[in-house]
Every structure is written in structure tokens, then in C-alpha cells.
Amino acid sequence: MKIPNSIDVFGMKVSIKLSKNISDDFGNALDGQWDSKSKTITLNAELKGVDLAQTFFHEIIHAIIHRTGVKQTYLSHDCEEIISENVSVWLGENFDFKLKRRTRNKH
Ligand SMILES: [Zn+2]
């Protein structure tokens, strides 16, 4: 799967970067990370194939949860992680993806 440099999530532009070194606040290595402040997804540059696709979708689901206001329902962090992981794994298990880009010119 080719990962785009950016993607729209309900009108919110999300930047996507690749990095060989992603870690959480405790220094634990991560495969991907969603930063709601900078609206950026960072993916582990070493991931390939279904691992890359599932990590990309996992982080996109975090962005969707942020964008659609689901966070305002007091969704716990653990519950958000479970939803993000299960939906992304299910997508990766069942579909092959190609990035769809609009072909019309924007002025
Ligand atoms: Zn997550």
C-alpha cells in the first residue's frame, strides 16, 4: 500500500510522515502515532505490507474519532485503542487497498 503524504478526514487535513524512531511519552517504541495538536500521523518507516496498512488505518481511526467528536463522549483511552486496533486489523484481514484520489482540478 502506498501511503499518501496527507489525507482528508472529514475536511481536516492530516499530514502523514514516516520515521524510523517513534516513541511514546515513556520512551516505548511505537509503530505509529496520531498527534491531534499538529494533526499528523507518524508511521514507522520500516513497516511493510499488511503491518503498514493496519498501522495506517489504526492511526486514521484515531484521527476520525478526534474529528467526529467521539472523544467528547468521554471515550476512555483504552476503549479508543481497542476500537482503533480491532477495526484496523479487520480491514487489513479482509481488504486490499488502493488510495483513491480525486482527479478533478481544484482552483
Ligand atoms: Zn492507538
Backbone and ligand atoms as CSV (ligand in chain L), in Angstrom:
chain,resi,resn,atom,element,x,y,z
A,1,MET,N,N,0.844,-1.185,0.000
A,1,MET,CA,C,0.000,0.000,0.000
A,1,MET,C,C,0.881,1.237,0.000
A,2,LYS,N,N,0.596,2.155,-0.897
A,2,LYS,CA,C,1.335,3.413,-0.935
A,2,LYS,C,C,0.694,4.373,0.065
A,3,ILE,N,N,1.484,4.902,0.947
A,3,ILE,CA,C,0.979,5.822,1.966
A,3,ILE,C,C,1.067,7.248,1.426
A,4,PRO,N,N,-0.043,7.982,1.464
A,4,PRO,CA,C,-0.018,9.371,0.958
A,4,PRO,C,C,0.701,10.301,1.933
A,5,ASN,N,N,1.086,11.471,1.456
A,5,ASN,CA,C,1.716,12.485,2.327
A,5,ASN,C,C,0.698,13.180,3.217
A,6,SER,N,N,-0.555,13.173,2.747
A,6,SER,CA,C,-1.631,13.752,3.555
A,6,SER,C,C,-2.937,13.096,3.126
A,7,ILE,N,N,-3.938,13.231,3.995
A,7,ILE,CA,C,-5.235,12.654,3.694
A,7,ILE,C,C,-6.307,13.519,4.363
A,8,ASP,N,N,-7.468,13.588,3.752
A,8,ASP,CA,C,-8.578,14.329,4.344
A,8,ASP,C,C,-9.370,13.421,5.274
A,9,VAL,N,N,-9.691,13.926,6.447
A,9,VAL,CA,C,-10.562,13.218,7.390
A,9,VAL,C,C,-11.720,14.159,7.696
A,10,PHE,N,N,-12.800,14.008,6.969
A,10,PHE,CA,C,-13.977,14.865,7.108
A,10,PHE,C,C,-13.591,16.342,7.052
A,11,GLY,N,N,-12.796,16.694,6.055
A,11,GLY,CA,C,-12.422,18.084,5.846
A,11,GLY,C,C,-11.210,18.545,6.629
A,12,MET,N,N,-10.692,17.718,7.492
A,12,MET,CA,C,-9.477,18.055,8.247
A,12,MET,C,C,-8.281,17.423,7.539
A,13,LYS,N,N,-7.314,18.273,7.167
A,13,LYS,CA,C,-6.121,17.747,6.511
A,13,LYS,C,C,-5.198,17.117,7.548
A,14,VAL,N,N,-4.856,15.870,7.325
A,14,VAL,CA,C,-3.949,15.140,8.215
A,14,VAL,C,C,-2.663,14.870,7.446
A,15,SER,N,N,-1.549,15.344,7.991
A,15,SER,CA,C,-0.242,15.075,7.389
A,15,SER,C,C,0.249,13.701,7.832
A,16,ILE,N,N,0.948,13.036,6.943
A,16,ILE,CA,C,1.465,11.702,7.256
A,16,ILE,C,C,2.965,11.690,6.997
A,17,LYS,N,N,3.696,11.300,8.031
A,17,LYS,CA,C,5.146,11.260,7.938
A,17,LYS,C,C,5.634,9.843,8.255
A,18,LEU,N,N,6.793,9.521,7.743
A,18,LEU,CA,C,7.454,8.261,8.079
A,18,LEU,C,C,8.677,8.566,8.930
A,19,SER,N,N,8.904,7.743,9.929
A,19,SER,CA,C,10.057,7.951,10.804
A,19,SER,C,C,10.581,6.596,11.274
A,20,LYS,N,N,11.872,6.494,11.455
A,20,LYS,CA,C,12.455,5.243,11.951
A,20,LYS,C,C,12.466,5.179,13.468
A,21,ASN,N,N,12.066,6.267,14.106
A,21,ASN,CA,C,12.151,6.303,15.568
A,21,ASN,C,C,10.932,7.015,16.138
A,22,ILE,N,N,9.920,6.234,16.553
A,22,ILE,CA,C,8.709,6.796,17.146
A,22,ILE,C,C,8.599,6.218,18.555
A,23,SER,N,N,8.344,7.081,19.524
A,23,SER,CA,C,8.176,6.580,20.885
A,23,SER,C,C,7.110,7.395,21.607
A,24,ASP,N,N,6.521,6.761,22.631
A,24,ASP,CA,C,5.513,7.457,23.432
A,24,ASP,C,C,6.204,8.289,24.516
A,25,ASP,N,N,5.410,8.881,25.390
A,25,ASP,CA,C,5.947,9.756,26.432
A,25,ASP,C,C,6.849,9.010,27.419
A,26,PHE,N,N,6.752,7.681,27.430
A,26,PHE,CA,C,7.550,6.876,28.355
A,26,PHE,C,C,8.762,6.244,27.667
A,27,GLY,N,N,8.973,6.581,26.392
A,27,GLY,CA,C,10.118,6.051,25.668
A,27,GLY,C,C,9.892,4.702,25.027
A,28,ASN,N,N,8.645,4.203,25.059
A,28,ASN,CA,C,8.353,2.919,24.424
A,28,ASN,C,C,8.253,3.093,22.908
A,29,ALA,N,N,8.881,2.186,22.155
A,29,ALA,CA,C,8.849,2.249,20.693
A,29,ALA,C,C,7.427,2.005,20.191
A,30,LEU,N,N,7.042,2.760,19.177
A,30,LEU,CA,C,5.708,2.639,18.589
A,30,LEU,C,C,5.821,2.381,17.097
A,31,ASP,N,N,4.781,1.730,16.536
A,31,ASP,CA,C,4.694,1.565,15.087
A,31,ASP,C,C,4.045,2.777,14.431
A,32,GLY,N,N,3.210,3.493,15.178
A,32,GLY,CA,C,2.537,4.658,14.628
A,32,GLY,C,C,2.057,5.563,15.739
A,33,GLN,N,N,1.763,6.807,15.370
A,33,GLN,CA,C,1.330,7.772,16.379
A,33,GLN,C,C,0.458,8.838,15.728
A,34,TRP,N,N,-0.627,9.190,16.402
A,34,TRP,CA,C,-1.512,10.267,15.968
A,34,TRP,C,C,-1.307,11.444,16.905
A,35,ASP,N,N,-1.014,12.613,16.351
A,35,ASP,CA,C,-0.847,13.826,17.161
A,35,ASP,C,C,-1.981,14.774,16.798
A,36,SER,N,N,-2.952,14.909,17.717
A,36,SER,CA,C,-4.136,15.727,17.421
A,36,SER,C,C,-3.802,17.217,17.371
A,37,LYS,N,N,-2.733,17.643,18.035
A,37,LYS,CA,C,-2.379,19.073,18.009
A,37,LYS,C,C,-1.847,19.485,16.635
A,38,SER,N,N,-0.924,18.708,16.103
A,38,SER,CA,C,-0.350,19.048,14.786
A,38,SER,C,C,-1.106,18.384,13.641
A,39,LYS,N,N,-2.103,17.561,13.986
A,39,LYS,CA,C,-2.889,16.812,13.000
A,39,LYS,C,C,-1.953,16.028,12.067
A,40,THR,N,N,-1.088,15.261,12.722
A,40,THR,CA,C,-0.075,14.499,11.995
A,40,THR,C,C,-0.070,13.051,12.461
A,41,ILE,N,N,0.014,12.163,11.481
A,41,ILE,CA,C,0.231,10.745,11.751
A,41,ILE,C,C,1.678,10.436,11.391
A,42,THR,N,N,2.370,9.789,12.313
A,42,THR,CA,C,3.732,9.348,12.036
A,42,THR,C,C,3.732,7.829,12.050
A,43,LEU,N,N,4.278,7.251,10.985
A,43,LEU,CA,C,4.324,5.793,10.844
A,43,LEU,C,C,5.771,5.325,10.849
A,44,ASN,N,N,5.992,4.145,11.408
A,44,ASN,CA,C,7.321,3.532,11.405
A,44,ASN,C,C,7.725,3.225,9.965
A,45,ALA,N,N,8.819,3.834,9.524
A,45,ALA,CA,C,9.272,3.709,8.138
A,45,ALA,C,C,9.691,2.294,7.777
A,46,GLU,N,N,9.870,1.435,8.764
A,46,GLU,CA,C,10.317,0.070,8.484
A,46,GLU,C,C,9.161,-0.895,8.257
A,47,LEU,N,N,7.930,-0.451,8.517
A,47,LEU,CA,C,6.772,-1.330,8.331
A,47,LEU,C,C,6.513,-1.557,6.846
A,48,LYS,N,N,6.018,-2.742,6.534
A,48,LYS,CA,C,5.695,-3.097,5.149
A,48,LYS,C,C,4.342,-3.810,5.113
A,49,GLY,N,N,3.773,-3.875,3.932
A,49,GLY,CA,C,2.598,-4.697,3.666
A,49,GLY,C,C,1.448,-4.469,4.616
A,50,VAL,N,N,0.881,-5.594,5.080
A,50,VAL,CA,C,-0.312,-5.508,5.916
A,50,VAL,C,C,-0.011,-4.827,7.241
A,51,ASP,N,N,1.213,-4.947,7.765
A,51,ASP,CA,C,1.560,-4.256,9.015
A,51,ASP,C,C,1.500,-2.738,8.829
A,52,LEU,N,N,1.998,-2.276,7.700
A,52,LEU,CA,C,1.948,-0.844,7.404
A,52,LEU,C,C,0.495,-0.391,7.219
A,53,ALA,N,N,-0.272,-1.157,6.462
A,53,ALA,CA,C,-1.674,-0.792,6.210
A,53,ALA,C,C,-2.476,-0.756,7.514
A,54,GLN,N,N,-2.303,-1.777,8.350
A,54,GLN,CA,C,-3.067,-1.822,9.597
A,54,GLN,C,C,-2.665,-0.690,10.542
A,55,THR,N,N,-1.388,-0.359,10.574
A,55,THR,CA,C,-0.946,0.750,11.426
A,55,THR,C,C,-1.487,2.071,10.893
A,56,PHE,N,N,-1.451,2.240,9.577
A,56,PHE,CA,C,-2.017,3.446,8.958
A,56,PHE,C,C,-3.501,3.574,9.320
A,57,PHE,N,N,-4.263,2.510,9.168
A,57,PHE,CA,C,-5.699,2.578,9.486
A,57,PHE,C,C,-5.931,2.793,10.985
A,58,HIS,N,N,-5.137,2.172,11.805
A,58,HIS,CA,C,-5.256,2.373,13.249
A,58,HIS,C,C,-5.150,3.872,13.576
A,59,GLU,N,N,-4.139,4.518,13.022
A,59,GLU,CA,C,-3.923,5.945,13.321
A,59,GLU,C,C,-5.009,6.806,12.676
A,60,ILE,N,N,-5.466,6.417,11.493
A,60,ILE,CA,C,-6.568,7.156,10.848
A,60,ILE,C,C,-7.829,7.076,11.717
A,61,ILE,N,N,-8.075,5.938,12.321
A,61,ILE,CA,C,-9.269,5.803,13.183
A,61,ILE,C,C,-9.149,6.742,14.383
A,62,HIS,N,N,-7.946,6.900,14.930
A,62,HIS,CA,C,-7.764,7.905,15.987
A,62,HIS,C,C,-8.130,9.296,15.464
A,63,ALA,N,N,-7.685,9.615,14.251
A,63,ALA,CA,C,-7.991,10.928,13.666
A,63,ALA,C,C,-9.502,11.079,13.444
A,64,ILE,N,N,-10.162,10.016,13.001
A,64,ILE,CA,C,-11.620,10.056,12.788
A,64,ILE,C,C,-12.330,10.262,14.127
A,65,ILE,N,N,-11.898,9.552,15.159
A,65,ILE,CA,C,-12.501,9.716,16.494
A,65,ILE,C,C,-12.338,11.157,16.963
A,66,HIS,N,N,-11.179,11.726,16.723
A,66,HIS,CA,C,-10.935,13.131,17.087
A,66,HIS,C,C,-11.839,14.062,16.279
A,67,ARG,N,N,-11.858,13.867,14.970
A,67,ARG,CA,C,-12.562,14.789,14.071
A,67,ARG,C,C,-14.080,14.747,14.246
A,68,THR,N,N,-14.613,13.573,14.522
A,68,THR,CA,C,-16.065,13.429,14.581
A,68,THR,C,C,-16.642,13.720,15.965
A,69,GLY,N,N,-15.797,14.075,16.902
A,69,GLY,CA,C,-16.297,14.451,18.226
A,69,GLY,C,C,-16.582,13.275,19.141
A,70,VAL,N,N,-16.217,12.074,18.726
A,70,VAL,CA,C,-16.461,10.899,19.577
A,70,VAL,C,C,-15.713,11.042,20.905
A,71,LYS,N,N,-14.567,11.732,20.889
A,71,LYS,CA,C,-13.806,11.959,22.119
A,71,LYS,C,C,-14.641,12.694,23.168
A,72,GLN,N,N,-15.598,13.503,22.704
A,72,GLN,CA,C,-16.415,14.294,23.631
A,72,GLN,C,C,-17.422,13.434,24.392
A,73,THR,N,N,-17.492,12.141,24.079
A,73,THR,CA,C,-18.397,11.244,24.794
A,73,THR,C,C,-17.694,10.598,25.982
A,74,TYR,N,N,-16.531,11.112,26.334
A,74,TYR,CA,C,-15.736,10.570,27.449
A,74,TYR,C,C,-15.267,9.147,27.162
A,75,LEU,N,N,-15.033,8.880,25.877
A,75,LEU,CA,C,-14.444,7.606,25.476
A,75,LEU,C,C,-13.085,7.461,26.148
A,76,SER,N,N,-12.862,6.362,26.829
A,76,SER,CA,C,-11.575,6.181,27.513
A,76,SER,C,C,-10.471,5.911,26.490
A,77,HIS,N,N,-9.244,6.192,26.885
A,77,HIS,CA,C,-8.097,5.922,26.017
A,77,HIS,C,C,-8.024,4.434,25.676
A,78,ASP,N,N,-8.227,3.573,26.673
A,78,ASP,CA,C,-8.167,2.124,26.426
A,78,ASP,C,C,-9.230,1.690,25.427
A,79,CYS,N,N,-10.450,2.220,25.575
A,79,CYS,CA,C,-11.523,1.857,24.649
A,79,CYS,C,C,-11.207,2.348,23.240
A,80,GLU,N,N,-10.658,3.566,23.123
A,80,GLU,CA,C,-10.278,4.095,21.809
A,80,GLU,C,C,-9.213,3.207,21.163
A,81,GLU,N,N,-8.260,2.743,21.964
A,81,GLU,CA,C,-7.226,1.854,21.419
A,81,GLU,C,C,-7.823,0.529,20.937
A,82,ILE,N,N,-8.754,-0.016,21.693
A,82,ILE,CA,C,-9.375,-1.289,21.310
A,82,ILE,C,C,-10.153,-1.127,20.007
A,83,ILE,N,N,-10.920,-0.051,19.900
A,83,ILE,CA,C,-11.679,0.207,18.664
A,83,ILE,C,C,-10.716,0.390,17.495
A,84,SER,N,N,-9.701,1.229,17.669
A,84,SER,CA,C,-8.757,1.514,16.582
A,84,SER,C,C,-8.049,0.251,16.125
A,85,GLU,N,N,-7.611,-0.549,17.065
A,85,GLU,CA,C,-6.864,-1.758,16.709
A,85,GLU,C,C,-7.755,-2.795,16.029
A,86,ASN,N,N,-8.934,-3.014,16.585
A,86,ASN,CA,C,-9.793,-4.052,16.012
A,86,ASN,C,C,-10.324,-3.692,14.640
A,87,VAL,N,N,-10.709,-2.452,14.434
A,87,VAL,CA,C,-11.206,-2.056,13.106
A,87,VAL,C,C,-10.072,-2.131,12.085
A,88,SER,N,N,-8.869,-1.668,12.464
A,88,SER,CA,C,-7.765,-1.684,11.501
A,88,SER,C,C,-7.339,-3.112,11.164
A,89,VAL,N,N,-7.313,-3.991,12.143
A,89,VAL,CA,C,-6.956,-5.391,11.860
A,89,VAL,C,C,-8.018,-6.029,10.977
A,90,TRP,N,N,-9.281,-5.765,11.278
A,90,TRP,CA,C,-10.370,-6.329,10.466
A,90,TRP,C,C,-10.265,-5.842,9.020
A,91,LEU,N,N,-9.984,-4.553,8.832
A,91,LEU,CA,C,-9.834,-4.028,7.467
A,91,LEU,C,C,-8.678,-4.730,6.752
A,92,GLY,N,N,-7.545,-4.863,7.441
A,92,GLY,CA,C,-6.378,-5.497,6.838
A,92,GLY,C,C,-6.599,-6.964,6.524
A,93,GLU,N,N,-7.418,-7.627,7.323
A,93,GLU,CA,C,-7.698,-9.044,7.092
A,93,GLU,C,C,-8.594,-9.276,5.887
A,94,ASN,N,N,-9.389,-8.285,5.544
A,94,ASN,CA,C,-10.446,-8.512,4.559
A,94,ASN,C,C,-10.341,-7.737,3.256
A,95,PHE,N,N,-9.496,-6.724,3.204
A,95,PHE,CA,C,-9.463,-5.873,2.011
A,95,PHE,C,C,-8.036,-5.566,1.585
A,96,ASP,N,N,-7.869,-5.373,0.288
A,96,ASP,CA,C,-6.663,-4.769,-0.262
A,96,ASP,C,C,-7.041,-3.349,-0.616
A,97,PHE,N,N,-6.146,-2.431,-0.391
A,97,PHE,CA,C,-6.499,-1.024,-0.566
A,97,PHE,C,C,-5.628,-0.347,-1.604
A,98,LYS,N,N,-6.262,0.530,-2.343
A,98,LYS,CA,C,-5.555,1.455,-3.214
A,98,LYS,C,C,-6.039,2.847,-2.835
A,99,LEU,N,N,-5.133,3.803,-2.817
A,99,LEU,CA,C,-5.510,5.164,-2.477
A,99,LEU,C,C,-6.358,5.764,-3.584
A,100,LYS,N,N,-7.497,6.309,-3.223
A,100,LYS,CA,C,-8.379,6.951,-4.185
A,100,LYS,C,C,-8.140,8.454,-4.126
A,101,ARG,N,N,-7.776,9.003,-5.245
A,101,ARG,CA,C,-7.572,10.444,-5.336
A,101,ARG,C,C,-8.555,11.012,-6.331
A,102,ARG,N,N,-9.115,12.139,-5.980
A,102,ARG,CA,C,-9.975,12.806,-6.940
A,102,ARG,C,C,-9.125,13.292,-8.099
A,103,THR,N,N,-9.679,13.204,-9.279
A,103,THR,CA,C,-8.912,13.602,-10.454
A,103,THR,C,C,-9.272,14.992,-10.949
A,104,ARG,N,N,-10.336,15.593,-10.383
A,104,ARG,CA,C,-10.717,16.917,-10.858
A,104,ARG,C,C,-9.689,17.940,-10.374
A,105,ASN,N,N,-9.557,18.993,-11.157
A,105,ASN,CA,C,-8.625,20.061,-10.799
A,105,ASN,C,C,-9.275,20.989,-9.774
A,106,LYS,N,N,-8.518,21.389,-8.810
A,106,LYS,CA,C,-9.012,22.338,-7.819
A,106,LYS,C,C,-8.362,23.686,-8.087
A,107,HIS,N,N,-9.167,24.721,-8.051
A,107,HIS,CA,C,-8.646,26.078,-8.262
A,107,HIS,C,C,-8.807,26.910,-7.030
L,1,ZN,ZN,ZN,-3.648,3.782,19.046
